[in-house]
Amino acid sequence: MGKDTLRLYVEEGHSVAQLAERLVAAYPRVFPPASDLVVAVNQEYALPDQVLHDGDEIALIPPVSGGAR
């Protein structure tokens, strides 16, 4: 995407899952499948059915894995 921040407008009442699906559809090379994304809303982890509100700050956390030494 070439940006640190992406400003999106979503309709009131959309869920975290709907936003994730929208982003994956728009940027398939950037985001993993929506079911693999961890999402935070206003700096707290969010469930897929959480409803979004005007002014919410969303953070998308891609899947990570640990390693053995």
C-alpha atoms as a printed R data frame, in Angstrom:
   type eleno elety resid chain resno       x       y      z
1  ATOM     1    CA   MET     A     1   0.000   0.000  0.000
2  ATOM     2    CA   GLY     A     2   2.932   2.308  0.571
3  ATOM     3    CA   LYS     A     3   1.323   4.052  3.571
4  ATOM     4    CA   ASP     A     4   1.599   3.850  7.345
5  ATOM     5    CA   THR     A     5  -2.016   4.939  7.726
6  ATOM     6    CA   LEU     A     6  -5.115   4.207  5.671
7  ATOM     7    CA   ARG     A     7  -8.241   6.256  6.272
8  ATOM     8    CA   LEU     A     8 -11.442   4.383  5.495
9  ATOM     9    CA   TYR     A     9 -15.041   5.328  5.863
10 ATOM    10    CA   VAL     A    10 -17.437   2.580  6.836
11 ATOM    11    CA   GLU     A    11 -21.134   2.772  7.492
12 ATOM    12    CA   GLU     A    12 -22.265   2.889 11.094
13 ATOM    13    CA   GLY     A    13 -22.969  -0.603 12.357
14 ATOM    14    CA   HIS     A    14 -20.359  -2.453 10.307
15 ATOM    15    CA   SER     A    15 -18.490  -5.128 12.207
16 ATOM    16    CA   VAL     A    16 -14.794  -5.795 12.579
17 ATOM    17    CA   ALA     A    17 -15.244  -8.887 10.362
18 ATOM    18    CA   GLN     A    18 -16.898  -6.842  7.609
19 ATOM    19    CA   LEU     A    19 -14.052  -4.330  7.673
20 ATOM    20    CA   ALA     A    20 -11.433  -7.098  7.537
21 ATOM    21    CA   GLU     A    21 -13.188  -8.721  4.570
22 ATOM    22    CA   ARG     A    22 -13.351  -5.360  2.782
23 ATOM    23    CA   LEU     A    23  -9.626  -4.756  3.269
24 ATOM    24    CA   VAL     A    24  -8.645  -8.241  2.125
25 ATOM    25    CA   ALA     A    25 -10.803  -7.846 -1.001
26 ATOM    26    CA   ALA     A    26  -9.288  -4.423 -1.774
27 ATOM    27    CA   TYR     A    27  -5.672  -5.360 -0.996
28 ATOM    28    CA   PRO     A    28  -5.292  -9.131 -1.460
29 ATOM    29    CA   ARG     A    29  -1.510  -8.916 -1.815
30 ATOM    30    CA   VAL     A    30  -1.137  -7.004  1.434
31 ATOM    31    CA   PHE     A    31  -3.465  -8.752  3.859
32 ATOM    32    CA   PRO     A    32  -3.790 -12.424  4.758
33 ATOM    33    CA   PRO     A    33  -7.266 -13.997  4.751
34 ATOM    34    CA   ALA     A    34  -9.638 -12.031  6.972
35 ATOM    35    CA   SER     A    35  -9.985 -14.965  9.349
36 ATOM    36    CA   ASP     A    36  -6.228 -14.779 10.062
37 ATOM    37    CA   LEU     A    37  -6.188 -11.096 10.986
38 ATOM    38    CA   VAL     A    38  -6.202  -9.999 14.593
39 ATOM    39    CA   VAL     A    39  -7.900  -6.634 14.959
40 ATOM    40    CA   ALA     A    40  -7.671  -4.063 17.710
41 ATOM    41    CA   VAL     A    41 -10.206  -1.262 18.091
42 ATOM    42    CA   ASN     A    42  -9.124   1.744 20.120
43 ATOM    43    CA   GLN     A    43  -6.058  -0.150 21.348
44 ATOM    44    CA   GLU     A    44  -7.962  -3.201 22.614
45 ATOM    45    CA   TYR     A    45  -8.312  -6.573 20.912
46 ATOM    46    CA   ALA     A    46 -11.684  -6.898 19.196
47 ATOM    47    CA   LEU     A    47 -13.918  -9.828 18.356
48 ATOM    48    CA   PRO     A    48 -15.142 -10.223 14.753
49 ATOM    49    CA   ASP     A    49 -18.711  -9.259 15.658
50 ATOM    50    CA   GLN     A    50 -17.735  -6.015 17.426
51 ATOM    51    CA   VAL     A    51 -19.543  -3.059 15.880
52 ATOM    52    CA   LEU     A    52 -17.470  -0.116 14.674
53 ATOM    53    CA   HIS     A    53 -18.307   3.503 15.473
54 ATOM    54    CA   ASP     A    54 -17.337   6.887 14.095
55 ATOM    55    CA   GLY     A    55 -13.806   7.814 15.134
56 ATOM    56    CA   ASP     A    56 -12.662   4.310 16.073
57 ATOM    57    CA   GLU     A    57  -8.966   3.642 15.576
58 ATOM    58    CA   ILE     A    58  -8.344   0.234 14.030
59 ATOM    59    CA   ALA     A    59  -5.085  -1.690 14.124
60 ATOM    60    CA   LEU     A    60  -4.619  -4.781 11.951
61 ATOM    61    CA   ILE     A    61  -2.228  -7.301 13.391
62 ATOM    62    CA   PRO     A    62  -1.005  -9.897 10.884
63 ATOM    63    CA   PRO     A    63  -0.353 -13.450 11.967
64 ATOM    64    CA   VAL     A    64   3.008 -14.015 13.598
65 ATOM    65    CA   SER     A    65   4.721 -17.085 14.864
66 ATOM    66    CA   GLY     A    66   7.479 -17.698 17.291
67 ATOM    67    CA   GLY     A    67  10.548 -19.698 16.644
68 ATOM    68    CA   ALA     A    68  12.790 -22.053 18.475
69 ATOM    69    CA   ARG     A    69  16.352 -21.199 19.269
